[in-house]
Amino acid sequence: MTKFRIKPIDVEAVQYNGENESEIVLFTEYKTIAPLHGRYLTVSTEEGVYRLYEGDWIIKGPNGELFPFKPGVFEAIHEPVNEWS
């Protein structure tokens, strides 16, 4: 078995707070649908359709690909980037 480390890359991310549907829709370039009843958004990614619940994150990779993350997983592997240093 060989161990690997994820290469550090900068990504853009938005956290769904239950009220920022418009921000998520723009961020995902209109690949998001809010259902009539429910507290989640449906996001279409290259890997399938996912439900984004309040607190979940959606990230955009370097090639524009979208990945949903639960808060604990997101926080375990991502940290804020200071663009000014």
Z-matrix of the N, CA and C atoms (Angstrom, degrees):
N
C 1 1.453
C 2 1.528 1 108.38
N 3 1.324 2 115.91 1 138.56
C 4 1.456 3 122.72 2 176.96
C 5 1.512 4 108.68 3 -114.71
N 6 1.320 5 116.62 4 136.55
C 7 1.465 6 120.86 5 176.67
C 8 1.516 7 109.48 6 -89.74
N 9 1.342 8 114.84 7 148.05
C 10 1.454 9 121.49 8 178.00
C 11 1.515 10 109.50 9 -131.34
N 12 1.312 11 116.36 10 154.92
C 13 1.458 12 123.45 11 174.85
C 14 1.518 13 107.52 12 -120.44
N 15 1.317 14 117.35 13 138.83
C 16 1.456 15 121.03 14 176.66
C 17 1.520 16 108.65 15 -68.13
N 18 1.333 17 115.73 16 130.58
C 19 1.459 18 120.04 17 178.11
C 20 1.527 19 109.11 18 -66.85
N 21 1.319 20 116.86 19 138.80
C 22 1.471 21 118.49 20 178.67
C 23 1.529 22 111.06 21 -72.48
N 24 1.329 23 114.88 22 123.76
C 25 1.460 24 121.12 23 174.00
C 26 1.519 25 107.55 24 -135.07
N 27 1.294 26 116.48 25 150.16
C 28 1.456 27 120.72 26 176.86
C 29 1.523 28 108.89 27 -87.12
N 30 1.326 29 115.99 28 134.83
C 31 1.462 30 121.75 29 178.32
C 32 1.519 31 108.52 30 -130.78
N 33 1.323 32 115.79 31 157.20
C 34 1.459 33 120.97 32 172.68
C 35 1.520 34 107.49 33 -94.04
N 36 1.326 35 117.64 34 146.44
C 37 1.456 36 120.75 35 -178.93
C 38 1.522 37 110.67 36 -147.25
N 39 1.336 38 115.12 37 149.61
C 40 1.456 39 122.36 38 175.97
C 41 1.522 40 107.32 39 -135.42
N 42 1.329 41 115.61 40 136.10
C 43 1.462 42 120.41 41 176.76
C 44 1.525 43 108.82 42 -98.91
N 45 1.336 44 116.01 43 130.94
C 46 1.460 45 120.82 44 177.33
C 47 1.522 46 108.89 45 -77.67
N 48 1.333 47 117.04 46 122.37
C 49 1.462 48 121.05 47 -177.28
C 50 1.527 49 112.43 48 -108.73
N 51 1.333 50 116.73 49 10.53
C 52 1.451 51 120.66 50 179.72
C 53 1.512 52 113.99 51 88.30
N 54 1.336 53 116.49 52 -9.94
C 55 1.461 54 120.53 53 -178.05
C 56 1.522 55 113.60 54 -132.23
N 57 1.321 56 118.34 55 -2.97
C 58 1.464 57 120.87 56 -174.92
C 59 1.535 58 112.20 57 -107.67
N 60 1.341 59 115.61 58 42.91
C 61 1.463 60 120.37 59 179.90
C 62 1.524 61 111.99 60 -55.75
N 63 1.333 62 117.34 61 -43.66
C 64 1.470 63 120.96 62 -179.05
C 65 1.519 64 111.75 63 -60.08
N 66 1.323 65 116.87 64 -41.92
C 67 1.463 66 120.96 65 178.70
C 68 1.530 67 110.71 66 -62.81
N 69 1.332 68 117.26 67 -43.39
C 70 1.462 69 121.49 68 179.59
C 71 1.529 70 110.47 69 -65.05
N 72 1.318 71 117.18 70 -43.52
C 73 1.469 72 121.33 71 179.91
C 74 1.526 73 110.07 72 -60.00
N 75 1.320 74 117.91 73 -45.69
C 76 1.466 75 120.90 74 178.19
C 77 1.526 76 111.37 75 -65.80
N 78 1.327 77 116.95 76 -42.90
C 79 1.465 78 122.08 77 -179.10
C 80 1.531 79 111.12 78 -61.07
N 81 1.338 80 116.46 79 -40.71
C 82 1.459 81 120.46 80 -178.59
C 83 1.526 82 112.43 81 -87.80
N 84 1.315 83 116.40 82 7.41
C 85 1.468 84 122.91 83 179.21
C 86 1.530 85 110.85 84 55.86
N 87 1.317 86 114.75 85 49.51
C 88 1.466 87 124.30 86 174.43
C 89 1.526 88 113.58 87 66.93
N 90 1.338 89 117.15 88 27.75
C 91 1.464 90 121.49 89 175.46
C 92 1.528 91 110.39 90 -98.75
N 93 1.325 92 116.58 91 23.04
C 94 1.457 93 122.72 92 -176.57
C 95 1.519 94 109.96 93 -125.25
N 96 1.329 95 115.31 94 140.60
C 97 1.458 96 121.59 95 176.99
C 98 1.519 97 108.71 96 -129.82
N 99 1.323 98 117.02 97 132.97
C 100 1.467 99 121.87 98 174.66
C 101 1.530 100 107.47 99 -95.71
N 102 1.347 101 118.47 100 123.13
C 103 1.463 102 119.96 101 179.22
C 104 1.530 103 111.15 102 -69.96
N 105 1.319 104 115.93 103 158.90
C 106 1.461 105 120.06 104 179.85
C 107 1.523 106 111.89 105 -64.19
N 108 1.320 107 116.97 106 -39.58
C 109 1.463 108 121.34 107 -179.69
C 110 1.522 109 107.95 108 -126.90
N 111 1.297 110 116.75 109 129.11
C 112 1.460 111 119.85 110 179.61
C 113 1.507 112 111.75 111 133.54
N 114 1.301 113 114.80 112 166.61
C 115 1.459 114 120.65 113 -177.30
C 116 1.519 115 110.84 114 -116.24
N 117 1.321 116 116.16 115 43.51
C 118 1.462 117 119.76 116 177.78
C 119 1.521 118 109.53 117 -143.20
N 120 1.319 119 114.89 118 162.78
C 121 1.455 120 122.16 119 173.31
C 122 1.524 121 107.60 120 -111.92
N 123 1.304 122 117.59 121 147.56
C 124 1.450 123 121.84 122 175.36
C 125 1.524 124 107.96 123 -100.11
N 126 1.339 125 116.49 124 123.10
C 127 1.456 126 121.95 125 -177.34
C 128 1.525 127 109.03 126 -116.58
N 129 1.320 128 116.00 127 128.38
C 130 1.460 129 121.83 128 177.80
C 131 1.527 130 108.76 129 -92.64
N 132 1.332 131 116.37 130 121.34
C 133 1.466 132 121.86 131 178.40
C 134 1.522 133 108.66 132 -120.75
N 135 1.311 134 116.07 133 174.67
C 136 1.466 135 120.43 134 177.39
C 137 1.524 136 111.24 135 -65.75
N 138 1.325 137 117.83 136 -21.56
C 139 1.461 138 121.94 137 -177.89
C 140 1.524 139 112.85 138 -97.64
N 141 1.313 140 117.74 139 -0.85
C 142 1.455 141 120.74 140 179.28
C 143 1.519 142 111.55 141 137.29
N 144 1.325 143 114.87 142 -170.65
C 145 1.460 144 121.86 143 -179.65
C 146 1.524 145 108.35 144 -102.54
N 147 1.322 146 116.58 145 131.55
C 148 1.458 147 122.07 146 -177.06
C 149 1.523 148 110.60 147 -125.70
N 150 1.322 149 114.79 148 151.79
C 151 1.459 150 120.88 149 172.52
C 152 1.518 151 108.32 150 -94.26
N 153 1.310 152 115.66 151 129.12
C 154 1.462 153 122.74 152 178.47
C 155 1.516 154 107.14 153 -106.56
N 156 1.341 155 116.61 154 109.98
C 157 1.460 156 122.67 155 -179.06
C 158 1.525 157 110.01 156 -94.25
N 159 1.312 158 115.86 157 162.54
C 160 1.459 159 121.19 158 178.48
C 161 1.527 160 109.74 159 -52.57
N 162 1.324 161 116.27 160 129.56
C 163 1.466 162 122.27 161 -178.67
C 164 1.516 163 112.92 162 98.56
N 165 1.339 164 117.60 163 -21.86
C 166 1.460 165 120.59 164 179.45
C 167 1.525 166 110.80 165 -71.94
N 168 1.308 167 114.97 166 155.92
C 169 1.461 168 122.55 167 178.28
C 170 1.514 169 110.06 168 -110.26
N 171 1.311 170 116.54 169 150.90
C 172 1.463 171 122.52 170 169.18
C 173 1.519 172 106.03 171 -125.13
N 174 1.334 173 116.61 172 128.55
C 175 1.462 174 119.60 173 178.61
C 176 1.520 175 109.48 174 -113.86
N 177 1.313 176 114.84 175 153.66
C 178 1.457 177 122.25 176 175.55
C 179 1.519 178 106.99 177 -113.86
N 180 1.331 179 115.95 178 119.44
C 181 1.453 180 121.58 179 -179.63
C 182 1.513 181 112.26 180 -73.67
N 183 1.332 182 116.87 181 179.07
C 184 1.460 183 120.95 182 -175.64
C 185 1.526 184 114.20 183 -63.90
N 186 1.332 185 117.20 184 -20.37
C 187 1.465 186 120.90 185 179.46
C 188 1.519 187 111.92 186 -107.65
N 189 1.344 188 116.76 187 16.53
C 190 1.454 189 121.31 188 178.13
C 191 1.510 190 114.73 189 85.61
N 192 1.328 191 118.53 190 2.02
C 193 1.453 192 121.39 191 179.21
C 194 1.528 193 110.55 192 -71.62
N 195 1.330 194 117.21 193 147.40
C 196 1.457 195 122.79 194 -175.84
C 197 1.521 196 110.79 195 -107.38
N 198 1.348 197 115.68 196 138.62
C 199 1.454 198 121.57 197 178.26
C 200 1.523 199 109.33 198 -136.94
N 201 1.334 200 118.47 199 123.87
C 202 1.466 201 120.76 200 175.06
C 203 1.525 202 109.88 201 -84.28
N 204 1.341 203 116.37 202 148.09
C 205 1.462 204 122.25 203 178.41
C 206 1.520 205 109.96 204 -139.74
N 207 1.318 206 116.46 205 139.03
C 208 1.456 207 121.23 206 168.94
C 209 1.530 208 107.08 207 -72.25
N 210 1.350 209 117.94 208 151.73
C 211 1.466 210 120.45 209 -174.27
C 212 1.526 211 114.57 210 -54.35
N 213 1.313 212 118.82 211 -45.87
C 214 1.462 213 120.92 212 -177.19
C 215 1.515 214 112.80 213 -63.74
N 216 1.328 215 116.85 214 -40.30
C 217 1.460 216 120.95 215 178.97
C 218 1.529 217 109.93 216 -68.59
N 219 1.331 218 116.25 217 -44.32
C 220 1.462 219 120.06 218 178.91
C 221 1.525 220 110.72 219 -57.16
N 222 1.330 221 116.33 220 -49.53
C 223 1.468 222 120.64 221 -176.78
C 224 1.520 223 112.36 222 -67.71
N 225 1.332 224 118.25 223 -26.57
C 226 1.459 225 121.19 224 179.81
C 227 1.530 226 112.46 225 -72.26
N 228 1.337 227 117.06 226 -28.13
C 229 1.467 228 118.34 227 -174.75
C 230 1.525 229 114.93 228 -120.00
N 231 1.328 230 117.80 229 -0.34
C 232 1.467 231 120.78 230 179.12
C 233 1.529 232 110.15 231 -124.89
N 234 1.306 233 115.56 232 147.50
C 235 1.464 234 121.09 233 173.86
C 236 1.522 235 108.40 234 -138.69
N 237 1.324 236 117.19 235 152.09
C 238 1.465 237 119.59 236 179.47
C 239 1.522 238 111.73 237 -61.37
N 240 1.319 239 115.82 238 148.29
C 241 1.465 240 121.91 239 179.18
C 242 1.520 241 107.72 240 -109.77
N 243 1.318 242 116.19 241 129.55
C 244 1.459 243 121.53 242 174.15
C 245 1.521 244 106.45 243 -87.83
N 246 1.326 245 116.34 244 104.58
C 247 1.463 246 120.61 245 -176.47
C 248 1.520 247 112.89 246 -72.03
N 249 1.303 248 118.15 247 -9.48
C 250 1.461 249 120.52 248 -175.20
C 251 1.521 250 113.48 249 -99.22
N 252 1.329 251 117.79 250 3.24
C 253 1.470 252 117.70 251 -179.75
C 254 1.493 253 112.15 252 -103.90
